[in-house]
Amino acid sequence: MQRAVRKERETSQPGVGLERVGAPRGKMSADSLTLDCIIHICSYLEAPDLLRAAQVNKTWNEAADTSFLWRNMCLSQWAFCNISVIPGMKTWKKYYLHRSKLETHMLSGQPAVDYTSKAMRGHEGRIYAMAYLSDNEHMFDTGQVKSIVCSASFDGTIRAWNVQEGSQIWSTQKQEGPILNMMTLPKYKLVVTTDCDGMIKAWRGDTGTELAAFPTSSSSNSMVAYTVGNKPFLTVGTSAGILYTLAAMDLSQISRTKVFQDCGIELSHCSPDGQWIVVFPTDHSLSPPKMLYTHCATNPEDEELMLSSPLPVSGQSLSTCWLPGESARIVILEEERTDFQIRSFDIIIKKSKYKTSITAQQVAGFTLPNLKRWMAEKIMKGFGKQTIVLATGPILKVYSMTGENLNTFQDHQLRITAIWVV
């Protein structure tokens, strides 16, 4: 028996075929296996072994290059994969090797060898806001990019920087009041800010020159930018409950509406089709939120349809997101007494012979478990038509629109501060 085992080990060395003891002498070579059989064998291999197997011969190379093998490895390695994000990544194999290489460099890389680290010096106060002024499609790994970011500081200045060089491109003059909010419109090379005195200003993105100013006399403003008919607009909600719609390039006033009598306004992001913004009261006990129809907000003659009837939301709204697979489907996370509710609404324009109205039709809803970990700040993003990604503390959960817990990730040790869904 020992002789048989020893004999099998001797004939199992690399490059030598297997030989059954007691059977007619002969060798099983790699050439005798079918392609399907080789693919099945490759499905048990890790990436380094799969690359080595591809060097056996032409058939093994074809098997080891099979797309679904590399796709499965990508999905088992990373929760979210999208080969269309990185230019030139046309196969799952290239995506896996490229992303693995980047992660290796991130873990073991050193400054000036594997990556470039640039310090951006100039502000005299704490930086509290940064935003890209260049197109967000830029990829750092292509080596053909000039990325520009803007920063806002408590020193009262806005500055633009060349990310690759770490050099300052321009700086605004110091403003009288601290700047509280900043947003950029890269397509129009425009920067918009608001300060503690309620002054909204527009700046040229290429030079930092002030273009226009608009006073709101509000200590706190919420701003959303959007495009209607290839023209940029700005909707501003004030702490006095007033809603302004401005032309973004010169800040000229298009409309002014008093939405809430006794509280301020918080605005959501614009819907995927650019037509809807949720207008939230800062005190949910005084009024439910409403929908702003941007088409009417930018056309004063249709002002009667600018705002919808109140949304059927009674609790405090903690987070919102749009489901990008639908043109106007909003998801609202609200706290109602001791429960946390997630409700989904489709925004619909109803037209009859004598009347046109805007309504929010609830399409789904569910209750989240009332656990201590849910008391942390919540970040919510939408994917497709029915998938909700929710982060609270270090935990990331994926839900269907009806409340099915599709997945839970607990890979973070610290609180999740942002989510990017592609």
Disulfide bonds with the S-S distance in Angstrom:
none
